Amino acid sequence: MSTQPSAGPGAGAAPSAQDATSLTIRRRINAIAAKVYAAWTQPAQLMRWMQPLDTTCIHAEADVLVGGRFRVIMRGANGVDHDVSGTYLEVVPEQKLVFTWAWRDTPGRESLVTVTLRADGPATDLTLKHERFFDEAARDAHNEGWTSSIDQLVALFDSAYD
């Protein structure tokens, strides 16, 4: 099986009761780290899986270098656009990305995402940690969204994604 939730029922990680402002999600992906890293850093690939819940990714851009920026726009089934962007703080190809995360409609609520990739033969262990949420409700909503998106990332590689 390719998914390995870190805790709790279902596919997502249960946010820690001791930390109301962060969440961690872990997955094993059936692809080498270079391919998983490309899925996070190449806009055309990012658009294929960054589609949480009932959204469709309609735009992605990524200038993947320290100080570079990214932007992703997802359109909900109701036609509402969800626009998120941030700045890359750390970039270690095929191993780690650290970036800020802020929604256009709540710019004062910047949070921090760390994606770690650990190569394990033909597979990759992915850990996503998202921290500095404004409150538990924001954390819980992001847990749902990240779980949905990362499930799609796993599924793409499970279906011979290149």
KOLDO-26513 format. One line per 10 residues: number of its first residue (from 1); their letters; for each residue x, y, z of N, C-alpha, C, CB. Coordinates in nm, 4 decimals. Each point is the difference from the previous one (the first is absolute). Glycine has a CB too. Layout:
<pts>
NUM) a) X,Y,Z,X,Y,Z,X,Y,Z,X,Y,Z ~ ...
</pts>
This chain:
<pts>
1) mstqpsagpg) 0.0841,-0.1180,0.0000,-0.0841,0.1180,0.0000,0.0885,0.1241,0.0000,-0.1841,-0.1242,0.1217 ~ 0.1452,0.2260,-0.1931,0.0869,0.1160,-0.0165,-0.0239,0.1094,0.1026,0.0062,-0.0531,-0.2389 ~ -0.1195,0.0556,0.3043,-0.0218,0.1073,0.0967,0.0231,-0.0508,0.1404,-0.1645,0.1083,-0.1534 ~ 0.2223,-0.0212,0.2348,0.0222,-0.0318,0.1397,-0.0328,0.1220,0.0835,0.1780,-0.1686,-0.0591 ~ -0.3033,0.1796,0.1051,-0.0321,0.1148,0.0824,0.0790,-0.0040,0.1296,-0.2285,0.0092,-0.1008 ~ 0.2575,0.1072,0.1547,0.0796,0.0054,0.1208,-0.0816,-0.0291,0.1237,0.1466,0.1628,-0.1111 ~ -0.2748,-0.1385,0.1064,-0.0825,-0.0260,0.1166,-0.1456,0.0112,-0.0395,0.1791,0.0860,0.1546 ~ -0.2647,-0.1448,-0.0739,-0.1435,0.0171,-0.0158,-0.0582,-0.0811,-0.1134,0.0270,0.2241,0.0921 ~ -0.1601,-0.2311,-0.0984,-0.0674,-0.0753,-0.1047,0.0063,0.0738,-0.1325,-0.1512,-0.1008,0.1709 ~ 0.1256,0.0304,-0.2769,-0.0016,0.0617,-0.1320,0.1395,0.0249,-0.0516,-0.2164,0.1046,0.0550
11) agaapsaqda) 0.2249,-0.0240,-0.1599,0.1285,0.0210,-0.0660,0.0819,0.1129,0.0584,-0.1037,-0.0867,-0.2019 ~ 0.0449,0.1735,0.2825,0.0721,0.1184,0.0460,0.0613,-0.0161,0.1364,-0.1520,0.1329,-0.1350 ~ 0.2416,-0.0444,0.1643,0.0624,0.0011,0.1310,-0.0915,0.0708,0.0976,0.2299,-0.0032,-0.1022 ~ -0.2416,-0.0504,0.2206,-0.0762,0.0679,0.1031,0.0897,0.1059,0.0625,-0.1426,-0.2061,0.0448 ~ 0.0994,0.3313,-0.0455,0.0827,0.1027,0.0624,0.0206,-0.0317,0.1469,-0.0842,0.1705,-0.1633 ~ 0.2002,-0.1423,0.2134,0.0343,-0.0266,0.1385,-0.0846,0.0850,0.0937,0.2329,-0.0591,-0.0696 ~ -0.2858,-0.0041,0.1738,-0.0800,0.0731,0.0972,0.0844,0.1017,0.0755,-0.1500,-0.1982,0.0222 ~ 0.2811,0.1751,-0.0142,0.0871,0.0910,0.0729,0.0410,0.1205,-0.0827,0.0815,-0.1934,0.1293 ~ -0.1053,0.1895,-0.2581,0.0432,0.1106,-0.0838,-0.1145,0.0434,-0.0904,0.2380,-0.0827,0.0070 ~ -0.3084,0.1838,0.0350,-0.1170,0.0473,-0.0737,0.0373,0.0770,-0.1255,-0.1224,0.0099,0.2142
21) tsltirrrin) 0.2517,0.0181,-0.2340,0.0373,0.0837,-0.1140,0.0846,-0.0714,-0.1038,-0.0110,0.1911,0.1519 ~ 0.0154,-0.3244,-0.1494,0.0749,-0.0707,-0.1039,-0.0623,-0.1349,-0.0306,0.2075,0.1165,0.0726 ~ -0.1685,-0.1716,-0.1860,-0.0428,-0.1347,-0.0384,0.1150,-0.0662,-0.0751,-0.2457,0.0698,-0.0128 ~ 0.2464,-0.2022,0.0162,0.1005,-0.0781,-0.0723,-0.0705,-0.1127,-0.0732,0.1799,0.0566,0.1699 ~ -0.1447,-0.0743,-0.2971,-0.0551,-0.1078,-0.0826,0.1173,-0.0756,-0.0610,-0.2139,0.1314,-0.0510 ~ 0.2065,-0.2639,0.0583,0.1054,-0.0840,-0.0573,-0.0598,-0.0957,-0.1026,0.1337,0.0166,0.2137 ~ -0.0601,-0.0371,-0.3223,-0.0412,-0.0951,-0.1031,0.1227,-0.0666,-0.0593,-0.2053,0.1365,-0.0511 ~ 0.1872,-0.2587,0.0068,0.1004,-0.0699,-0.0789,-0.0498,0.0049,-0.1434,0.0730,-0.1541,0.1935 ~ 0.0116,0.2030,-0.2829,-0.0397,0.0191,-0.1395,0.0825,-0.0929,-0.0882,-0.0641,0.2415,0.0443 ~ -0.0019,-0.3084,-0.1351,0.0651,-0.0963,-0.0889,0.0689,0.0689,-0.1171,-0.1706,-0.1696,0.0651
31) aiaakvyaaw) 0.2707,0.2498,-0.0329,0.0797,0.0696,-0.1012,0.1297,0.0448,0.0655,-0.2076,0.0773,-0.1265 ~ 0.3094,-0.0627,0.0442,0.1279,0.0466,0.0539,-0.0138,0.1474,0.0413,0.1290,-0.1654,-0.1465 ~ -0.0410,0.2089,0.2358,-0.0073,0.1357,0.0545,0.0052,0.1069,-0.1080,0.1071,-0.0847,0.2059 ~ -0.0292,0.0635,-0.3114,0.0093,0.0997,-0.1072,-0.1369,0.0259,-0.0631,0.2367,-0.0722,-0.0447 ~ -0.3158,-0.0318,0.0246,-0.1329,0.0168,-0.0601,-0.0969,0.0674,0.0966,0.0407,-0.2030,-0.1402 ~ -0.0323,0.1678,0.2668,-0.0884,0.0630,0.0988,0.0360,0.1481,0.0143,-0.0255,-0.2205,0.1237 ~ 0.1539,0.2493,-0.1202,0.0465,0.1392,0.0084,-0.0501,0.0795,-0.1216,0.2061,-0.0738,0.1300 ~ -0.1983,0.0148,-0.2471,-0.0483,0.0669,-0.1210,-0.1497,0.0284,0.0093,0.1796,-0.1140,-0.1336 ~ -0.2548,0.0236,0.1936,-0.1440,0.0212,0.0151,-0.0303,0.1199,0.0894,-0.0356,-0.2450,-0.0323 ~ 0.1251,0.2753,0.1247,-0.0153,0.1150,0.0892,0.0538,0.1298,-0.0605,0.0164,-0.1572,0.1915
41) tqpaqlmrwm) 0.0716,0.1475,-0.2894,0.0713,0.1198,-0.0459,-0.0275,0.0406,-0.1447,0.1730,-0.0621,0.1607 ~ -0.2315,-0.0243,-0.2394,-0.0314,0.0333,-0.1391,-0.1486,0.0324,-0.0114,0.1871,-0.1494,-0.0843 ~ -0.2204,0.2714,0.0466,-0.1400,0.0426,-0.0005,-0.0959,-0.0944,-0.0728,0.0864,0.2288,0.0111 ~ -0.0492,-0.2778,-0.1274,-0.0904,-0.0899,-0.0740,-0.0294,-0.1264,0.0801,0.0905,0.0888,-0.2165 ~ 0.0085,-0.1386,0.2894,-0.0222,-0.1190,0.0813,-0.0780,0.0337,0.1267,0.2115,-0.0990,-0.0905 ~ -0.1796,0.2110,0.1518,-0.0703,0.0445,0.1197,-0.1505,0.0117,-0.0263,0.2069,0.1232,0.0743 ~ -0.2417,-0.0755,-0.1909,-0.1418,0.0168,-0.0351,-0.0743,-0.1326,-0.0077,0.0618,0.2051,-0.1249 ~ 0.0087,-0.3145,0.1048,-0.0647,-0.1314,-0.0134,-0.0478,-0.0570,0.1325,0.1427,-0.0406,-0.1966 ~ -0.0837,0.0849,0.3080,-0.0386,-0.0600,0.1278,-0.0399,0.1005,0.1083,0.1523,-0.1836,-0.0578 ~ -0.1165,0.3089,0.0438,-0.0351,0.1007,0.1009,-0.1429,0.0453,-0.0257,0.2420,0.0766,0.0224
51) qpldttciha) -0.3355,-0.1672,0.0092,-0.1414,0.0239,-0.0250,-0.0803,-0.0542,0.1178,0.0348,-0.0117,-0.2516 ~ -0.0221,0.0775,0.3667,-0.0655,-0.0530,0.1190,-0.1521,0.0031,-0.0081,0.1968,0.0736,0.1281 ~ -0.2551,-0.1769,-0.0688,-0.1446,-0.0097,0.0143,-0.0679,0.0188,-0.1340,0.0165,0.0840,0.2342 ~ -0.1011,0.0155,-0.2495,-0.0736,0.0159,-0.1262,0.0540,0.1145,-0.0849,-0.2012,-0.0914,0.1133 ~ 0.3338,0.1103,-0.1138,0.0580,0.1076,-0.0799,0.0756,-0.0553,-0.1202,0.0176,0.1408,0.2059 ~ 0.0081,-0.0517,-0.3005,0.0831,-0.0294,-0.1161,0.1096,0.1057,-0.0032,-0.1936,-0.1070,-0.1310 ~ 0.3168,0.0641,0.1176,0.1103,0.0954,-0.0087,-0.0026,0.0626,-0.1386,0.1405,-0.1315,0.1668 ~ -0.1550,0.2642,-0.1712,-0.0081,0.0690,-0.1288,0.1267,0.0787,-0.0322,-0.2458,0.0146,0.0311 ~ 0.3354,0.0001,0.0666,0.1239,0.0746,-0.0237,0.1035,-0.0402,0.1041,-0.1288,0.1937,-0.0998 ~ 0.2522,-0.2118,0.0542,0.1106,-0.0248,0.0926,0.1257,0.0627,-0.0573,-0.1054,-0.2153,0.0823
61) eadvlvggrf) 0.1830,0.2761,0.0048,0.1309,0.0516,-0.0393,0.0941,-0.0248,0.1158,-0.0998,0.1775,-0.1535 ~ 0.2266,-0.2004,0.1222,0.0985,-0.0291,0.1035,0.1386,0.0427,-0.0461,-0.1396,-0.1924,0.0818 ~ 0.2008,0.2808,-0.0070,0.1376,0.0424,-0.0208,0.0782,-0.0621,0.1153,-0.0633,0.2218,-0.1202 ~ 0.1029,-0.3483,0.1015,0.0506,-0.0833,0.1094,0.1471,0.0278,0.0269,-0.1672,-0.1761,-0.0589 ~ 0.1871,0.2806,0.1388,0.1321,0.0348,0.0512,-0.0242,0.0817,0.1257,0.1112,-0.0021,-0.2325 ~ -0.0117,0.0063,0.3201,-0.0171,0.0751,0.1245,-0.0324,0.1450,-0.0356,0.1610,-0.1537,0.1257 ~ -0.2719,0.2027,-0.0725,-0.0477,0.1337,-0.0312,-0.0974,0.0037,-0.1169,0.2134,0.0851,0.0875 ~ -0.2221,-0.1952,-0.1628,-0.0951,-0.0087,-0.1107,-0.1414,-0.0173,0.0538,0.1776,-0.0994,-0.1483 ~ -0.2748,0.1227,0.0621,-0.1396,-0.0071,0.0427,-0.0765,-0.1063,-0.0784,0.0088,0.2425,0.0618 ~ -0.1190,-0.2856,-0.0016,-0.0933,-0.0894,-0.0683,-0.1398,0.0594,0.0142,0.1462,-0.2056,0.0444
71) rvimrgangv) -0.2345,0.1612,-0.1319,-0.1405,0.0397,0.0073,-0.0825,-0.1115,-0.0604,0.0565,0.2472,-0.0132 ~ -0.1659,-0.2808,0.0796,-0.0921,-0.1021,-0.0479,-0.1415,0.0552,0.0139,0.1587,-0.1900,0.0652 ~ -0.2372,0.1735,-0.1721,-0.1408,0.0399,0.0045,-0.0835,-0.1236,-0.0271,0.0518,0.2375,-0.0766 ~ -0.1431,-0.2644,0.1696,-0.0904,-0.1142,-0.0113,-0.1429,0.0532,-0.0077,0.1603,-0.1523,0.1285 ~ -0.2389,0.0973,-0.2188,-0.1395,0.0434,-0.0157,-0.0922,-0.1062,0.0585,0.0577,0.1323,-0.2086 ~ -0.1440,-0.0876,0.2979,-0.0969,-0.0901,0.0611,-0.1136,-0.0317,-0.0951,0.0588,0.0918,0.2231 ~ -0.1326,-0.1969,-0.1905,-0.1153,-0.0393,-0.0819,-0.1026,0.1127,-0.0077,0.0371,-0.2397,0.0646 ~ -0.0369,0.3282,0.0347,-0.0927,0.1136,0.0028,0.0507,0.1191,-0.0804,-0.0756,-0.0764,0.2235 ~ 0.1931,0.0619,-0.2896,0.0558,0.1057,-0.0818,0.0890,0.0985,0.0738,-0.1978,-0.0253,-0.1373 ~ 0.2135,0.0083,0.2674,0.0826,0.0908,0.0795,0.1464,-0.0421,-0.0108,-0.1924,0.0433,0.1595
81) dhdvsgtyle) 0.2802,0.0553,-0.1839,0.1435,-0.0274,-0.0084,0.0651,0.0099,0.1367,0.0026,0.0866,-0.2340 ~ 0.0905,-0.1781,0.2605,0.0771,-0.0040,0.1239,0.1459,0.0191,-0.0408,-0.1681,-0.1554,0.1213 ~ 0.2253,0.2689,-0.0826,0.1300,0.0454,-0.0478,0.0997,-0.0007,0.1161,-0.1102,0.1425,-0.1792 ~ 0.2136,-0.2247,0.1678,0.1006,-0.0104,0.1058,0.1380,0.0241,-0.0599,-0.1443,-0.1631,0.1300 ~ 0.2309,0.2262,-0.0516,0.1356,0.0250,-0.0480,0.0957,0.0026,0.1182,-0.0884,0.1304,-0.1975 ~ 0.2166,-0.1283,0.1641,0.1001,0.0051,0.1047,0.1392,0.0132,-0.0578,-0.1479,-0.1361,0.1450 ~ 0.2448,0.1320,-0.0549,0.1410,0.0166,-0.0341,0.0775,-0.1227,0.0453,-0.0194,0.2511,0.0191 ~ 0.1089,-0.2990,-0.1040,0.0860,-0.1123,0.0369,0.1097,0.0486,0.0946,-0.0479,-0.1150,-0.2209 ~ 0.0586,0.0519,0.3364,0.1001,0.0351,0.0998,0.1188,-0.0960,-0.0013,-0.1817,0.0979,0.1391 ~ 0.1562,-0.2218,-0.1791,0.1055,-0.1017,-0.0090,-0.0332,-0.0929,-0.1152,0.0477,0.0127,0.2491
91) vvpeqklvft) 0.0524,-0.0421,-0.3316,-0.0174,-0.0885,-0.1147,0.1191,-0.0949,-0.0048,-0.1325,0.1760,-0.1288 ~ 0.1051,-0.3046,0.1484,0.1024,-0.1036,-0.0126,-0.0560,-0.0992,-0.1016,0.0903,0.0294,0.2424 ~ -0.0479,-0.0210,-0.3688,-0.0580,-0.0847,-0.1042,-0.0092,-0.1472,0.0408,0.0907,0.1593,-0.1671 ~ -0.2097,-0.2127,0.1406,-0.0323,-0.1407,0.0245,-0.0016,-0.0386,0.1471,0.0992,-0.0480,-0.2188 ~ -0.0888,0.1472,0.3100,0.0004,-0.0305,0.1430,-0.0931,0.0870,0.0835,0.2309,-0.0736,-0.0311 ~ -0.2330,0.2046,0.0052,-0.0733,0.0868,0.0914,-0.0400,0.1324,-0.0645,0.1231,-0.1058,0.1876 ~ -0.2449,0.1483,-0.1556,-0.0505,0.1322,-0.0360,-0.0613,0.0620,0.1254,-0.0439,-0.0702,-0.2426 ~ 0.0782,0.1945,0.2702,-0.0624,0.0749,0.1085,-0.0506,0.1294,-0.0614,0.1510,-0.1024,0.1811 ~ -0.2801,0.1318,-0.1579,-0.0573,0.1199,-0.0604,-0.1106,0.0574,0.0869,0.0569,-0.0882,-0.2264 ~ -0.0784,0.2192,0.2116,-0.1114,0.0644,0.0682,-0.1271,-0.0315,-0.0783,0.1495,0.1863,0.0912
101) wawrdtpgre) -0.2641,-0.1651,-0.0251,-0.1290,-0.0341,-0.0586,-0.1007,0.1042,0.0463,0.0555,-0.2491,-0.0062 ~ -0.1116,0.3251,-0.0869,-0.0988,0.1017,0.0360,-0.1084,0.0073,-0.1069,0.1758,0.1308,0.1251 ~ -0.3006,-0.1355,-0.0796,-0.1139,0.0135,-0.0900,-0.0200,0.1469,-0.0327,-0.1084,-0.2075,0.0952 ~ 0.0718,0.2343,-0.2174,-0.0192,0.1386,-0.0451,-0.1043,0.0721,0.0865,0.0609,-0.0693,-0.2351 ~ -0.1659,-0.0023,0.2772,-0.1056,0.0655,0.0770,0.0317,0.0125,0.1496,-0.1602,-0.0882,-0.1670 ~ 0.2716,0.0298,0.2134,0.0436,0.0164,0.1395,0.1519,0.0190,0.0033,-0.1941,-0.1427,0.0838 ~ 0.2448,0.2496,-0.1450,0.1447,0.0176,-0.0145,0.0752,0.0136,0.1320,-0.0483,0.1067,-0.2152 ~ -0.0151,-0.0643,0.3200,0.0671,0.0145,0.1285,0.0179,-0.1306,0.0745,-0.0937,0.2252,0.0109 ~ 0.0457,-0.3333,-0.0673,0.0066,-0.1308,0.0653,0.0992,-0.0909,-0.0706,-0.2375,0.0253,0.0737 ~ 0.3608,0.0155,-0.0819,0.1021,-0.0797,-0.0673,0.0418,-0.1172,0.0887,0.0808,0.2046,-0.1246
111) slvtvtlrad) -0.0761,-0.3228,0.0647,0.0440,-0.1191,0.0715,0.1236,-0.0571,-0.0707,-0.2382,-0.0493,0.0785 ~ 0.2874,-0.0630,-0.0307,0.1257,-0.0564,-0.0498,-0.0188,-0.1476,-0.0348,0.1317,0.1644,0.1397 ~ -0.0842,-0.2036,-0.2579,-0.0092,-0.1391,-0.0463,0.1406,-0.0548,-0.0209,-0.2239,0.0445,-0.1112 ~ 0.2480,-0.1650,0.1622,0.1250,-0.0714,-0.0244,-0.0349,-0.1347,-0.0620,0.1182,0.1168,0.1942 ~ -0.0641,-0.1426,-0.3122,-0.0188,-0.1275,-0.0688,0.1357,-0.0685,-0.0022,-0.1939,0.0878,-0.1441 ~ 0.2002,-0.2067,0.2033,0.1240,-0.0768,0.0043,-0.0193,-0.1283,-0.0795,0.0614,0.0971,0.2264 ~ 0.0352,-0.1274,-0.3125,-0.0023,-0.1217,-0.0809,0.1196,-0.0857,0.0401,-0.1168,0.1187,-0.1937 ~ 0.0880,-0.2454,0.2255,0.1081,-0.0928,0.0336,-0.0058,-0.1169,-0.0974,-0.0053,0.0672,0.2460 ~ 0.1086,-0.0774,-0.3289,0.0060,-0.1080,-0.0986,0.0126,-0.1334,0.0707,0.1053,0.1540,-0.1682 ~ -0.1792,-0.2517,0.1183,0.0060,-0.1360,0.0530,-0.0125,-0.0947,-0.1188,-0.1008,0.0684,0.2262
121) gpatdltlkh) 0.2130,-0.0876,-0.2959,-0.0006,-0.0838,-0.1200,-0.0895,0.0628,-0.1056,0.0421,-0.2066,0.1384 ~ -0.1372,0.1289,-0.1915,-0.0872,0.0525,-0.1054,-0.1172,0.0827,0.0545,0.0634,-0.1973,-0.1377 ~ -0.0688,0.2173,0.2686,-0.1090,0.0758,0.0622,0.0570,0.1203,0.0749,-0.1393,-0.2105,0.0215 ~ 0.0486,0.2967,0.0221,0.0379,0.1196,0.0745,-0.0947,0.0157,0.1186,0.0915,0.1110,-0.2100 ~ -0.0340,-0.0853,0.3256,-0.0798,0.0324,0.1180,-0.0131,0.1511,0.0062,0.0776,-0.2083,0.1255 ~ -0.2013,0.2560,-0.1312,-0.0294,0.1427,0.0025,-0.0540,0.0363,0.1373,-0.0471,0.0024,-0.2489 ~ 0.0987,0.1059,0.3054,-0.0555,0.0568,0.1225,-0.0306,0.1457,-0.0269,0.1285,-0.1618,0.1480 ~ -0.2523,0.2003,-0.1244,-0.0407,0.1387,-0.0123,-0.0333,0.0493,0.1402,-0.0888,-0.0330,-0.2382 ~ 0.1537,0.1407,0.2792,-0.0330,0.0653,0.1261,-0.0435,0.1416,-0.0319,0.1646,-0.1429,0.1315 ~ -0.2844,0.1769,-0.0878,-0.0541,0.1340,-0.0210,-0.0236,0.0579,0.1381,-0.1094,-0.0596,-0.2249
131) erffdeaard) 0.1720,0.1736,0.2522,-0.0064,0.0571,0.1350,-0.0261,0.1496,-0.0022,0.1549,-0.1774,0.0769 ~ -0.1763,0.2300,0.0430,-0.0288,0.1421,0.0215,-0.1388,0.0403,-0.0485,0.2428,0.0442,-0.0212 ~ -0.3396,-0.1340,0.0388,-0.1373,0.0336,-0.0360,-0.0553,0.1045,0.0950,-0.0334,-0.2296,-0.0940 ~ -0.0610,0.3079,0.0449,-0.0642,0.1036,0.0785,-0.0797,-0.0606,0.1164,-0.0117,0.1451,-0.2056 ~ -0.0548,-0.2583,0.1788,-0.0793,-0.0658,0.1034,-0.0246,-0.1458,-0.0398,-0.1103,0.2206,0.0620 ~ 0.0412,-0.2939,0.0251,-0.0273,-0.1418,-0.0248,-0.0893,-0.0198,-0.1222,0.0239,-0.0435,0.2447 ~ -0.1180,0.1333,-0.2666,-0.0886,-0.0129,-0.1165,0.0802,0.0076,-0.1300,-0.1889,0.1025,0.1320 ~ 0.2850,-0.0120,-0.1385,0.0850,0.0101,-0.1193,0.0830,-0.1264,-0.0152,0.0092,0.2505,0.0232 ~ 0.0443,-0.2995,0.0867,0.0782,-0.1237,-0.0049,-0.0855,-0.1152,-0.0521,0.1419,0.0810,0.1915 ~ -0.2615,-0.0952,-0.1381,-0.0859,-0.1114,-0.0395,-0.0411,0.0084,-0.1471,-0.0830,-0.0120,0.2351
141) ahnegwtssi) 0.0540,0.1327,-0.2829,-0.0354,0.0170,-0.1414,0.1191,-0.0364,-0.0893,-0.1648,0.1822,0.0615 ~ 0.2848,-0.1409,-0.0230,0.1187,-0.0333,-0.0786,0.0312,-0.1491,0.0066,0.0890,0.2296,0.0423 ~ -0.1148,-0.2925,0.0705,0.0208,-0.1443,0.0100,-0.0870,-0.0725,-0.1023,0.0556,0.0224,0.2452 ~ -0.1808,0.0201,-0.2563,-0.0908,-0.0585,-0.0987,0.0498,0.0232,-0.1422,-0.1901,0.0349,0.1585 ~ 0.2287,0.0893,-0.1874,0.0460,0.0336,-0.1345,0.1290,-0.0706,-0.0376,-0.1099,0.2188,0.0256 ~ 0.2092,-0.2167,0.0638,0.1267,-0.0681,-0.0290,-0.0205,-0.1504,-0.0153,0.1229,0.1784,0.1263 ~ -0.2031,-0.2374,-0.0401,-0.0243,-0.1439,-0.0094,-0.0584,-0.0348,-0.1364,-0.0363,-0.0119,0.2488 ~ -0.0610,0.0892,-0.2929,-0.0627,-0.0224,-0.1298,0.1006,0.0154,-0.1140,-0.2171,0.0815,0.0945 ~ 0.2954,0.0244,-0.0915,0.0978,0.0238,-0.1066,0.1090,-0.1067,-0.0023,-0.0457,0.2443,0.0188 ~ 0.0995,-0.2765,0.0967,0.1083,-0.0988,0.0037,-0.0515,-0.1381,-0.0384,0.1156,0.1335,0.1779
151) dqlvalfdsa) -0.2398,-0.1643,-0.1447,-0.0591,-0.1254,-0.0485,-0.0004,-0.0026,-0.1526,-0.1436,-0.0147,0.2070 ~ 0.1162,0.1288,-0.2692,0.0020,0.0072,-0.1461,0.1418,-0.0151,-0.0553,-0.2021,0.1474,0.0082 ~ 0.2994,-0.0902,0.0621,0.1404,-0.0158,-0.0405,0.0388,-0.1479,0.0042,0.0552,0.2314,0.0879 ~ -0.0889,-0.2986,0.0198,0.0296,-0.1427,0.0134,-0.0679,-0.0783,-0.1120,0.0222,0.0255,0.2502 ~ -0.1472,0.0049,-0.2764,-0.0763,-0.0721,-0.1037,0.0604,0.0195,-0.1386,-0.2064,0.0273,0.1379 ~ 0.2579,0.0933,-0.1668,0.0616,0.0234,-0.1295,0.1208,-0.0919,-0.0205,-0.0789,0.2387,0.0074 ~ 0.1599,-0.2520,0.0947,0.1162,-0.0879,-0.0135,-0.0408,-0.1471,-0.0006,0.1401,0.1731,0.1136 ~ -0.2445,-0.2063,-0.0426,-0.0496,-0.1381,-0.0012,-0.0545,-0.0388,-0.1367,-0.0539,0.0205,0.2426 ~ 0.0133,0.0804,-0.3229,-0.0531,-0.0289,-0.1325,0.1038,0.0304,-0.1085,-0.2319,0.0505,0.0838 ~ 0.3577,-0.0786,-0.0548,0.1111,0.0132,-0.0967,0.0180,0.1432,-0.0467,-0.0417,-0.2332,-0.0743
161) yd) 0.0333,0.3263,0.1659,0.0236,0.1434,-0.0273,0.1470,0.0195,-0.0359,-0.1862,0.0698,0.1600 ~ 0.2127,0.0075,-0.2642,0.1385,0.0300,-0.0404,0.0293,0.1460,0.0234,-0.0048,-0.1822,-0.1717
</pts>
